[in-house]
């Protein structure tokens, strides 16, 4: 299971979120207040170090004009950001290596209908599928 503090760390931790995240309640509170837009940028940069790829990923979550105009994400945008961070944290936990996790997150997978795990994570059900696949890989259950 991925801990809330691991999810928060993917989003930039205390430096970005402005508080320690120690529980699901803390994480939920931060999302309800609206995450700082830097949380989304830090989340996608964790997987896409190249600026162009990171920008494209950010703008899949929040339209470019909206992103530039705001300092905080809406509740829905914050939920999408947390969902991406949760899948990234789960991949890093399963692979125990950021580079391997990044590779897995960005390669199409047959179990996800040929989509990448990050593409799948753009929806809640797709994120659940990616997390289930990670659990199966982690526990050695045939995928």
DSSP file (Angstrom, degrees, kcal/mol; ACC not computed):
  #  RESIDUE AA STRUCTURE BP1 BP2  ACC     N-H-->O    O-->H-N    N-H-->O    O-->H-N    TCO  KAPPA ALPHA  PHI   PSI    X-CA   Y-CA   Z-CA
    1    1 A X              0   0    0      0, 0.0     2,-0.5     0, 0.0     0, 0.0   0.000 360.0 360.0 360.0 138.6    0.0    0.0    0.0
    2    2 A X        -     0   0    0      1,-0.0     2,-0.2     2,-0.0    88,-0.1  -0.721 360.0-131.7 -86.6 128.2    1.2    3.5   -0.9
    3    3 A X    >>  -     0   0    0     -2,-0.5     4,-1.7     1,-0.1     3,-0.9  -0.479  15.2-119.9 -80.3 149.1    1.4    5.8    2.1
    4    4 A X  H 3> S+     0   0    0      1,-0.3     4,-2.6     2,-0.2     5,-0.2   0.852 114.4  57.6 -56.1 -35.6   -0.1    9.3    2.0
    5    5 A X  H 3> S+     0   0    0      1,-0.2     4,-1.9     2,-0.2    -1,-0.3   0.819 104.3  52.2 -67.8 -28.1    3.3   10.8    2.8
    6    6 A X  H <> S+     0   0    0     -3,-0.9     4,-1.6     2,-0.2    -1,-0.2   0.886 110.1  48.1 -71.5 -38.6    4.8    9.0   -0.3
    7    7 A X  H  X S+     0   0    0     -4,-1.7     4,-1.4     2,-0.2    -2,-0.2   0.932 112.5  49.0 -63.9 -45.9    2.0   10.5   -2.5
    8    8 A X  H  <>S+     0   0    0     -4,-2.6     5,-3.0     1,-0.2     4,-0.3   0.879 106.8  56.2 -61.6 -38.4    2.7   13.9   -1.0
    9    9 A X  H ><5S+     0   0    0     -4,-1.9     3,-1.3     1,-0.2    -1,-0.2   0.878 103.1  54.1 -63.3 -38.1    6.4   13.5   -1.6
   10   10 A X  H 3<5S+     0   0    0     -4,-1.6    -1,-0.2     1,-0.3    -2,-0.2   0.868 107.3  52.4 -61.8 -35.6    5.8   12.9   -5.3
   11   11 A X  T 3<5S-     0   0    0     -4,-1.4    31,-0.3    -3,-0.1    -1,-0.3   0.434 137.3 -83.0 -82.0   1.0    3.8   16.2   -5.4
   12   12 A X  T X>5 -     0   0    0     -3,-1.3     4,-0.7    -4,-0.3     3,-0.5   0.384  58.9-126.6 114.9  -3.5    6.7   18.1   -3.8
   13   13 A X  H >>< -     0   0    0     -5,-3.0     4,-3.2     1,-0.2     3,-0.9  -0.133  65.7 -23.5  64.8-157.4    6.3   17.4   -0.1
   14   14 A X  H 3> S+     0   0    0      1,-0.2     4,-2.3     2,-0.2    -1,-0.2   0.833 131.9  63.8 -59.9 -36.2    6.1   20.0    2.6
   15   15 A X  H <4 S+     0   0    0     -3,-0.5    -1,-0.2     1,-0.2    -2,-0.2   0.852 118.3  25.6 -59.1 -35.6    8.0   22.6    0.5
   16   16 A X  H << S+     0   0    0     -3,-0.9    -2,-0.2    -4,-0.7    -1,-0.2   0.857 126.3  45.0 -94.9 -44.4    5.2   22.6   -2.1
   17   17 A X  H  < S-     0   0    0     -4,-3.2    -3,-0.2     2,-0.2    -2,-0.2   0.691  96.8-133.5 -79.5 -18.2    2.1   21.6   -0.1
   18   18 A X  S  < S+     0   0    0     -4,-2.3     2,-0.3    -5,-0.3    -4,-0.1   0.522  76.1  52.8  81.6   4.0    2.9   23.9    2.8
   19   19 A X  S    S-     0   0    0     -6,-0.2     2,-0.3    -5,-0.0    -2,-0.2  -0.982  90.3 -91.6-162.2 159.5    2.3   21.2    5.5
   20   20 A X        -     0   0    0     -2,-0.3     2,-0.7    -3,-0.1   -15,-0.0  -0.605  32.7-148.0 -75.6 133.9    3.3   17.7    6.5
   21   21 A X        +     0   0    0     -2,-0.3   -13,-0.1     1,-0.1   -12,-0.1  -0.927  34.4 152.0-104.1 114.7    1.0   15.0    5.1
   22   22 A X        +     0   0    0     -2,-0.7     2,-0.3     1,-0.1   -17,-0.2   0.516  59.8  24.4-118.2 -11.7    0.8   12.1    7.5
   23   23 A X  S  > S-     0   0    0    -19,-0.1     4,-2.2     1,-0.1     5,-0.2  -0.924  80.3-102.0-148.3 168.7   -2.6   10.6    6.9
   24   24 A X  H  > S+     0   0    0     -2,-0.3     4,-3.2     1,-0.2     5,-0.2   0.882 122.1  57.0 -61.2 -38.2   -5.3   10.3    4.3
   25   25 A X  H  > S+     0   0    0      2,-0.2     4,-2.4     1,-0.2    -1,-0.2   0.916 106.7  48.2 -59.9 -43.3   -7.2   13.0    6.2
   26   26 A X  H  > S+     0   0    0      2,-0.2     4,-2.1     1,-0.2    -1,-0.2   0.922 114.1  46.8 -61.4 -43.7   -4.3   15.4    5.8
   27   27 A X  H  X S+     0   0    0     -4,-2.2     4,-2.1     1,-0.2    -2,-0.2   0.920 112.0  49.7 -65.1 -44.5   -4.1   14.5    2.1
   28   28 A X  H  X S+     0   0    0     -4,-3.2     4,-2.6     1,-0.2    -1,-0.2   0.888 109.7  52.1 -62.1 -39.5   -7.9   14.9    1.6
   29   29 A X  H  X S+     0   0    0     -4,-2.4     4,-2.0    -5,-0.2    -1,-0.2   0.915 108.6  50.0 -62.9 -43.3   -7.8   18.3    3.4
   30   30 A X  H  X S+     0   0    0     -4,-2.1     4,-0.8     1,-0.2    -1,-0.2   0.899 112.7  47.4 -62.3 -40.1   -5.0   19.5    1.1
   31   31 A X  H >< S+     0   0    0     -4,-2.1     3,-0.6     1,-0.2     4,-0.3   0.907 109.5  53.3 -67.8 -41.6   -7.0   18.4   -2.0
   32   32 A X  H 3< S+     0   0    0     -4,-2.6    -1,-0.2     1,-0.2    -2,-0.2   0.863 109.8  48.1 -62.1 -36.5  -10.2   20.0   -0.7
   33   33 A X  H 3< S-     0   0    0     -4,-2.0    -1,-0.2    -5,-0.2    -2,-0.2   0.677 125.2-102.6 -75.8 -17.1   -8.4   23.3   -0.2
   34   34 A X    <<  -     0   0    0     -4,-0.8    -3,-0.1    -3,-0.6    -2,-0.1   0.517  32.5-106.4  94.3 117.8   -7.0   23.1   -3.7
   35   35 A X        -     0   0    0     39,-0.4    38,-3.4    -4,-0.3     2,-0.1  -0.374  38.6 -99.9 -70.4 150.2   -3.4   22.0   -4.3
   36   36 A X  B >>  -A   72   0A   0     36,-0.2     3,-2.0   -20,-0.2     4,-0.7  -0.439  32.7-118.4 -63.9 146.7   -0.8   24.7   -5.4
   37   37 A X  H >> S+     0   0    0     34,-2.3     4,-1.7     1,-0.3     3,-0.6   0.785 112.4  69.9 -62.0 -24.4   -0.3   24.4   -9.1
   38   38 A X  H 3> S+     0   0    0     33,-0.3     4,-3.0     1,-0.2    -1,-0.3   0.794  88.3  65.5 -61.0 -26.9    3.4   23.6   -8.4
   39   39 A X  H <> S+     0   0    0     -3,-2.0     4,-2.0     2,-0.2    -1,-0.2   0.906 103.1  45.4 -62.8 -40.6    2.1   20.2   -7.1
   40   40 A X  H <X S+     0   0    0     -4,-0.7     4,-2.3    -3,-0.6     5,-0.3   0.930 113.3  49.5 -67.2 -45.0    1.0   19.3  -10.5
   41   41 A X  H  X S+     0   0    0     -4,-1.7     4,-2.2     1,-0.2    -2,-0.2   0.929 112.4  47.3 -61.0 -45.2    4.2   20.5  -12.1
   42   42 A X  H  X S+     0   0    0     -4,-3.0     4,-1.0   -31,-0.3    -1,-0.2   0.880 110.2  54.5 -63.4 -38.0    6.3   18.5   -9.6
   43   43 A X  H >X S+     0   0    0     -4,-2.0     3,-0.6   -32,-0.2     4,-0.5   0.948 112.9  39.8 -62.4 -50.2    4.2   15.4  -10.1
   44   44 A X  H >X S+     0   0    0     -4,-2.3     4,-3.2     1,-0.2     3,-1.0   0.844 110.2  59.2 -72.4 -31.1    4.6   15.3  -13.9
   45   45 A X  H 3< S+     0   0    0     -4,-2.2    -1,-0.2    -5,-0.3    -2,-0.2   0.739  93.1  69.0 -67.6 -20.0    8.3   16.3  -13.8
   46   46 A X  H << S+     0   0    0     -4,-1.0    -1,-0.2    -3,-0.6    -2,-0.2   0.831 117.5  21.4 -64.3 -30.9    8.9   13.2  -11.6
   47   47 A X  H << S+     0   0    0     -3,-1.0     2,-0.7    -4,-0.5    -2,-0.2   0.747 128.7  46.1-106.4 -34.9    8.2   11.1  -14.8
   48   48 A X     <  +     0   0    0     -4,-3.2    -1,-0.2     1,-0.1     6,-0.2  -0.797  57.0 171.9-114.3  88.0    8.8   13.6  -17.6
   49   49 A X        +     0   0    0     -2,-0.7     2,-0.3    -3,-0.2    -1,-0.1   0.778  57.0  90.7 -68.5 -24.1   12.1   15.4  -16.9
   50   50 A X  S  > S-     0   0    0      1,-0.1     4,-2.4     2,-0.0     5,-0.2  -0.565  80.3-134.0 -74.2 132.9   12.0   17.0  -20.4
   51   51 A X  H  > S+     0   0    0     -2,-0.3     4,-2.5     1,-0.2     5,-0.2   0.870 101.2  52.1 -57.0 -42.8   10.2   20.4  -20.3
   52   52 A X  H  > S+     0   0    0      1,-0.2     4,-2.1     2,-0.2    -1,-0.2   0.916 111.6  45.5 -63.5 -44.1    8.1   19.8  -23.4
   53   53 A X  H  > S+     0   0    0      2,-0.2     4,-2.2     1,-0.2    -1,-0.2   0.908 112.9  51.3 -65.0 -41.5    6.8   16.4  -22.2
   54   54 A X  H  X S+     0   0    0     -4,-2.4     4,-2.6     1,-0.2    -2,-0.2   0.917 109.1  50.5 -62.8 -43.2    6.1   17.8  -18.7
   55   55 A X  H  X S+     0   0    0     -4,-2.5     4,-2.5     1,-0.2    -1,-0.2   0.925 109.5  50.5 -61.4 -44.4    4.1   20.8  -20.2
   56   56 A X  H  X S+     0   0    0     -4,-2.1     4,-0.6     1,-0.2    -1,-0.2   0.907 111.7  48.4 -60.5 -41.0    2.0   18.4  -22.3
   57   57 A X  H >X S+     0   0    0     -4,-2.2     3,-0.8     1,-0.2     4,-0.7   0.913 110.8  50.4 -66.5 -42.3    1.2   16.3  -19.3
   58   58 A X  H >X S+     0   0    0     -4,-2.6     4,-2.4     1,-0.2     3,-1.2   0.928 109.1  51.7 -59.4 -44.9    0.3   19.3  -17.2
   59   59 A X  H 3< S+     0   0    0     -4,-2.5    -1,-0.2     1,-0.3    -2,-0.2   0.572  99.2  63.8 -76.4  -7.3   -2.0   20.7  -19.9
   60   60 A X  H << S+     0   0    0     -3,-0.8    -1,-0.3    -4,-0.6    -2,-0.2   0.727 112.5  36.9 -78.1 -23.7   -3.8   17.3  -20.1
   61   61 A X  H << S+     0   0    0     -3,-1.2     2,-0.4    -4,-0.7    -2,-0.2   0.847 133.4  17.3 -92.7 -42.3   -4.9   17.9  -16.5
   62   62 A X  S  < S-     0   0    0     -4,-2.4    -1,-0.3    -5,-0.1     5,-0.1  -0.999  88.4-109.2-133.8 128.8   -5.5   21.7  -16.6
   63   63 A X     >  -     0   0    0     -2,-0.4     4,-2.8    -3,-0.1     5,-0.2  -0.250  33.6-115.9 -56.2 146.4   -5.9   23.7  -19.8
   64   64 A X  H  > S+     0   0    0      1,-0.2     4,-2.3     2,-0.2     5,-0.2   0.891 112.4  48.3 -54.5 -49.4   -2.9   26.0  -20.5
   65   65 A X  H  > S+     0   0    0      1,-0.2     4,-1.3     2,-0.2    -1,-0.2   0.897 114.2  47.3 -62.1 -39.9   -4.7   29.3  -20.1
   66   66 A X  H  > S+     0   0    0      1,-0.2     4,-1.3     2,-0.2     3,-0.2   0.917 110.6  52.1 -66.4 -43.7   -6.3   28.2  -16.8
   67   67 A X  H  < S+     0   0    0     -4,-2.8     3,-0.3     1,-0.2    -2,-0.2   0.900 110.1  48.5 -60.3 -42.3   -3.0   26.9  -15.5
   68   68 A X  H  < S+     0   0    0     -4,-2.3    -1,-0.2     1,-0.2    -2,-0.2   0.794 111.7  49.7 -69.2 -28.1   -1.2   30.2  -16.2
   69   69 A X  H  < S+     0   0    0     -4,-1.3     2,-0.2    -3,-0.2    -1,-0.2   0.709 104.2  65.6 -86.9 -21.2   -3.9   32.3  -14.6
   70   70 A X     <  -     0   0    0     -4,-1.3     3,-0.1    -3,-0.3   -33,-0.0  -0.650  50.5-164.9-106.6 157.8   -4.2   30.4  -11.3
   71   71 A X  S    S+     0   0    0     -2,-0.2   -34,-2.3     1,-0.2   -33,-0.3   0.613  84.4  42.3-104.6 -23.2   -2.1   29.8   -8.3
   72   72 A X  B    S-A   36   0A   0    -36,-0.3   -36,-0.2   -35,-0.1    -1,-0.2  -0.929  81.9-122.6-124.8 149.1   -4.2   26.9   -6.9
   73   73 A X        -     0   0    0    -38,-3.4   -11,-0.0    -2,-0.3    -2,-0.0  -0.530  31.1-108.2 -84.3 153.9   -5.9   24.0   -8.6
   74   74 A X     >  -     0   0    0     -2,-0.2     4,-2.6   -40,-0.1   -39,-0.4  -0.209  38.1 -98.5 -69.0 171.3   -9.6   23.4   -8.4
   75   75 A X  H  > S+     0   0    0      2,-0.2     4,-2.3     1,-0.2     5,-0.1   0.931 125.7  46.8 -58.8 -46.5  -10.9   20.5   -6.4
   76   76 A X  H  > S+     0   0    0      2,-0.2     4,-2.1     1,-0.2    -1,-0.2   0.906 113.5  47.8 -64.8 -41.8  -11.3   18.3   -9.5
   77   77 A X  H  > S+     0   0    0      1,-0.2     4,-2.2     2,-0.2    -1,-0.2   0.876 110.9  52.4 -66.3 -37.0   -7.8   19.3  -10.8
   78   78 A X  H  X S+     0   0    0     -4,-2.6     4,-2.6     2,-0.2    -2,-0.2   0.893 108.1  51.1 -64.7 -40.3   -6.4   18.6   -7.4
   79   79 A X  H  X S+     0   0    0     -4,-2.3     4,-2.3     2,-0.2    -2,-0.2   0.911 110.2  48.9 -63.6 -41.7   -8.0   15.1   -7.4
   80   80 A X  H  X S+     0   0    0     -4,-2.1     4,-2.2     2,-0.2    -2,-0.2   0.896 111.3  50.4 -64.3 -39.1   -6.5   14.4  -10.8
   81   81 A X  H  X S+     0   0    0     -4,-2.2     4,-2.5     2,-0.2    -2,-0.2   0.932 111.0  48.0 -63.7 -46.1   -3.1   15.5   -9.6
   82   82 A X  H  X S+     0   0    0     -4,-2.6     4,-2.7     1,-0.2    -2,-0.2   0.896 109.2  54.5 -61.3 -40.1   -3.3   13.3   -6.5
   83   83 A X  H  X S+     0   0    0     -4,-2.3     4,-2.0     2,-0.2    -1,-0.2   0.924 110.1  45.5 -61.7 -45.3   -4.4   10.4   -8.7
   84   84 A X  H  X S+     0   0    0     -4,-2.2     4,-2.5     1,-0.2    -1,-0.2   0.931 113.8  49.6 -62.2 -45.0   -1.3   10.8  -10.9
   85   85 A X  H  X S+     0   0    0     -4,-2.5     4,-2.8     1,-0.2    -2,-0.2   0.875 109.1  53.2 -62.3 -37.4    0.9   11.1   -7.9
   86   86 A X  H  X S+     0   0    0     -4,-2.7     4,-2.2     2,-0.2    -1,-0.2   0.907 110.4  45.8 -64.9 -42.7   -0.6    8.0   -6.3
   87   87 A X  H  X S+     0   0    0     -4,-2.0     4,-2.3     2,-0.2    -2,-0.2   0.898 114.0  49.1 -68.3 -39.9    0.1    5.9   -9.4
   88   88 A X  H  X S+     0   0    0     -4,-2.5     4,-2.6     2,-0.2    -2,-0.2   0.936 112.2  47.9 -63.3 -46.0    3.6    7.3   -9.6
   89   89 A X  H  X S+     0   0    0     -4,-2.8     4,-2.1     1,-0.2    -2,-0.2   0.888 111.4  51.1 -62.3 -38.9    4.2    6.6   -5.9
   90   90 A X  H  X S+     0   0    0     -4,-2.2     4,-2.7     2,-0.2    -1,-0.2   0.903 110.6  48.6 -65.1 -40.9    2.8    3.0   -6.4
   91   91 A X  H  X S+     0   0    0     -4,-2.3     4,-2.7     2,-0.2     5,-0.3   0.915 111.1  49.6 -65.9 -42.5    5.1    2.4   -9.4
   92   92 A X  H  X S+     0   0    0     -4,-2.6     4,-1.8     1,-0.2     5,-0.4   0.874 112.9  48.1 -64.3 -35.8    8.1    3.6   -7.4
   93   93 A X  H  < S+     0   0    0     -4,-2.1    -2,-0.2    -5,-0.2    -1,-0.2   0.936 113.7  46.0 -67.2 -46.7    7.2    1.4   -4.5
   94   94 A X  H  < S+     0   0    0     -4,-2.7    -2,-0.2     1,-0.2    -3,-0.2   0.907 123.5  33.3 -65.1 -42.6    6.7   -1.7   -6.7
   95   95 A X  H  < S-     0   0    0     -4,-2.7    -1,-0.2    -5,-0.2    -2,-0.2   0.697  89.9-147.0 -88.2 -20.4    9.9   -1.2   -8.7
   96   96 A X  S  < S+     0   0    0     -4,-1.8     2,-0.3    -5,-0.3    -3,-0.2   0.821  74.3  84.4  55.9  32.5   11.9    0.3   -5.9
   97   97 A X  S  > S-     0   0    0     -5,-0.4     4,-2.5    -6,-0.3     5,-0.2  -0.839  70.5-147.4-164.5 120.3   13.7    2.3   -8.5
   98   98 A X  H  > S+     0   0    0     -2,-0.3     4,-2.9     1,-0.2     5,-0.2   0.890 100.2  51.1 -61.4 -40.7   12.6    5.7  -10.0
   99   99 A X  H  > S+     0   0    0      2,-0.2     4,-2.2     1,-0.2    -1,-0.2   0.921 112.8  44.9 -65.5 -43.3   14.1    5.0  -13.4
  100  100 A X  H  > S+     0   0    0      2,-0.2     4,-2.5     1,-0.2    -1,-0.2   0.898 113.9  50.5 -66.2 -39.3   12.5    1.6  -13.7
  101  101 A X  H  X S+     0   0    0     -4,-2.5     4,-2.8     2,-0.2    -2,-0.2   0.932 109.8  50.4 -62.8 -44.9    9.2    3.1  -12.5
  102  102 A X  H  X S+     0   0    0     -4,-2.9     4,-1.3     1,-0.2    -2,-0.2   0.911 110.8  49.5 -59.2 -43.4    9.4    5.9  -15.0
  103  103 A X  H  X S+     0   0    0     -4,-2.2     4,-0.5     1,-0.2     3,-0.4   0.932 113.0  46.2 -62.0 -45.8   10.0    3.4  -17.8
  104  104 A X  H >< S+     0   0    0     -4,-2.5     3,-0.9     1,-0.2    13,-0.6   0.902 111.0  53.3 -63.7 -41.0    7.1    1.3  -16.7
  105  105 A X  H 3< S+     0   0    0     -4,-2.8    13,-1.8     1,-0.2    14,-0.3   0.751 113.2  42.4 -66.4 -25.0    4.8    4.3  -16.4
  106  106 A X  H 3< S+     0   0    0     -4,-1.3     2,-0.4    -3,-0.4    -1,-0.2   0.350  96.1  87.1-109.2   5.8    5.5    5.6  -19.9
  107  107 A X  S << S-     0   0    0     -3,-0.9    10,-0.6    -4,-0.5    11,-0.1  -0.882  83.6-107.8-106.9 137.7    5.4    2.4  -21.9
  108  108 A X  B     -B  116   0B   0     -2,-0.4     2,-0.4     8,-0.2     8,-0.3  -0.297  34.5-156.1 -58.9 144.6    2.2    1.0  -23.4
  109  109 A X    > > -     0   0    0      6,-2.1     5,-2.0     1,-0.1     3,-1.6  -0.991  18.8-141.4-130.0 131.8    1.0   -2.1  -21.6
  110  110 A X  G > 5S+     0   0    0     -2,-0.4     3,-1.6     1,-0.3    -1,-0.1   0.853 103.0  60.2 -58.6 -36.9   -1.3   -4.8  -23.1
  111  111 A X  G 3 5S+     0   0    0      1,-0.3    -1,-0.3     2,-0.1    22,-0.0   0.655 104.9  51.1 -67.4 -13.9   -3.2   -5.2  -19.7
  112  112 A X  G X 5S-     0   0    0     -3,-1.6     3,-1.2     3,-0.2    -1,-0.3  -0.005 128.6 -94.8-111.1  27.0   -4.2   -1.5  -20.1
  113  113 A X  T < 5S-     0   0    0     -3,-1.6    -3,-0.2     1,-0.3    -2,-0.1   0.787  79.7 -56.6  68.1  28.1   -5.5   -1.8  -23.6
  114  114 A X  T 3 <S+     0   0    0     -5,-2.0    -1,-0.3     1,-0.3     2,-0.2   0.494 109.8 123.3  81.9   2.8   -2.2   -0.7  -25.1
  115  115 A X    <   -     0   0    0     -3,-1.2    -6,-2.1    -6,-0.5    -1,-0.3  -0.563  67.6-106.4 -91.0 160.3   -2.2    2.6  -23.1
  116  116 A X  B  >  -B  108   0B   0     -8,-0.3     4,-2.5    -2,-0.2     5,-0.2  -0.504  30.9-113.0 -77.1 155.6    0.6    3.7  -20.8
  117  117 A X  H  > S+     0   0    0    -13,-0.6     4,-1.9   -10,-0.6    13,-0.2   0.872 119.1  51.9 -56.8 -36.7   -0.1    3.5  -17.1
  118  118 A X  H  4 S+     0   0    0    -13,-1.8     4,-0.2     2,-0.2    -1,-0.2   0.891 108.3  50.0 -69.3 -37.1    0.0    7.3  -16.9
  119  119 A X  H >4 S+     0   0    0    -14,-0.3     3,-1.3     1,-0.2    -2,-0.2   0.918 111.5  49.7 -62.7 -41.6   -2.5    7.6  -19.8
  120  120 A X  H >< S+     0   0    0     -4,-2.5     3,-1.7     1,-0.3     7,-0.4   0.867 101.4  63.8 -62.3 -36.3   -4.7    5.2  -17.9
  121  121 A X  T 3< S+     0   0    0     -4,-1.9    -1,-0.3     5,-0.3    -2,-0.2   0.502  76.7  86.7 -71.4  -2.4   -4.3    7.2  -14.7
  122  122 A X  T <  S+     0   0    0     -3,-1.3     2,-0.3    -4,-0.2    -1,-0.3   0.694  94.5  45.8 -69.7 -16.3   -6.1   10.2  -16.3
  123  123 A X  S <> S-     0   0    0     -3,-1.7     4,-2.4    -4,-0.2     5,-0.2  -0.906  88.4-122.9-120.9 155.8   -9.3    8.5  -15.2
  124  124 A X  H  > S+     0   0    0     -2,-0.3     4,-2.3     1,-0.2     5,-0.2   0.924 113.3  47.6 -62.6 -44.9  -10.1    7.0  -11.8
  125  125 A X  H  > S+     0   0    0      1,-0.2     4,-2.0     2,-0.2    -1,-0.2   0.896 111.7  50.7 -65.2 -38.4  -11.0    3.6  -13.3
  126  126 A X  H  > S+     0   0    0     -6,-0.3     4,-2.3     2,-0.2    -5,-0.3   0.890 109.0  51.7 -64.4 -39.0   -7.8    3.6  -15.4
  127  127 A X  H  X S+     0   0    0     -4,-2.4     4,-2.7    -7,-0.4     5,-0.2   0.904 107.9  52.3 -63.8 -40.5   -5.8    4.5  -12.3
  128  128 A X  H  X S+     0   0    0     -4,-2.3     4,-2.5     1,-0.2    -1,-0.2   0.904 108.7  50.4 -61.5 -40.4   -7.3    1.6  -10.5
  129  129 A X  H  X S+     0   0    0     -4,-2.0     4,-2.3     2,-0.2    -2,-0.2   0.921 111.5  47.7 -63.0 -43.3   -6.4   -0.7  -13.3
  130  130 A X  H  X S+     0   0    0     -4,-2.3     4,-2.3     2,-0.2    -2,-0.2   0.908 113.3  48.3 -64.2 -41.8   -2.8    0.5  -13.3
  131  131 A X  H  X S+     0   0    0     -4,-2.7     4,-2.4     2,-0.2    -2,-0.2   0.884 110.6  51.1 -66.6 -38.4   -2.6    0.1   -9.5
  132  132 A X  H  X S+     0   0    0     -4,-2.5     4,-2.3    -5,-0.2    -1,-0.2   0.913 110.0  49.9 -64.1 -41.9   -4.1   -3.4   -9.7
  133  133 A X  H  X S+     0   0    0     -4,-2.3     4,-2.4     2,-0.2    -2,-0.2   0.908 110.1  50.7 -62.6 -42.2   -1.4   -4.3  -12.3
  134  134 A X  H  X S+     0   0    0     -4,-2.3     4,-3.1     2,-0.2    -2,-0.2   0.905 108.7  51.9 -62.0 -41.6    1.3   -2.9  -10.0
  135  135 A X  H  X S+     0   0    0     -4,-2.4     4,-2.6     2,-0.2     6,-0.3   0.923 109.9  49.1 -60.4 -43.6    0.0   -5.0   -7.1
  136  136 A X  H  <>S+     0   0    0     -4,-2.3     5,-2.5     1,-0.2     4,-0.5   0.907 113.7  46.0 -64.1 -41.1    0.1   -8.1   -9.3
  137  137 A X  H ><5S+     0   0    0     -4,-2.4     3,-0.8     3,-0.2    -2,-0.2   0.928 113.7  49.5 -65.0 -44.5    3.6   -7.3  -10.4
  138  138 A X  H 3<5S+     0   0    0     -4,-3.1    -2,-0.2     1,-0.2    -1,-0.2   0.896 116.4  40.5 -62.9 -42.3    4.7   -6.5   -6.8
  139  139 A X  T 3<5S-     0   0    0     -4,-2.6    -1,-0.2    -5,-0.2    -2,-0.2   0.384 113.7-113.5 -91.8   4.4    3.3   -9.7   -5.3
  140  140 A X  T < 5 +     0   0    0     -3,-0.8     2,-0.4    -4,-0.5    -3,-0.2   0.761  62.2 151.5  73.9  25.5    4.4  -11.9   -8.2
  141  141 A X      < -     0   0    0     -5,-2.5    -1,-0.3    -6,-0.3    -2,-0.1  -0.768  57.3 -97.5 -88.4 132.5    0.9  -12.7   -9.5
  142  142 A X              0   0    0     -2,-0.4    -1,-0.1     1,-0.2    -5,-0.1  -0.188 360.0 360.0 -53.0 134.9    0.8  -13.4  -13.2
  143  143 A X              0   0    0     -7,-0.1    -1,-0.2    -6,-0.0    -6,-0.1   0.397 360.0 360.0-101.5 360.0   -0.2  -10.4  -15.2
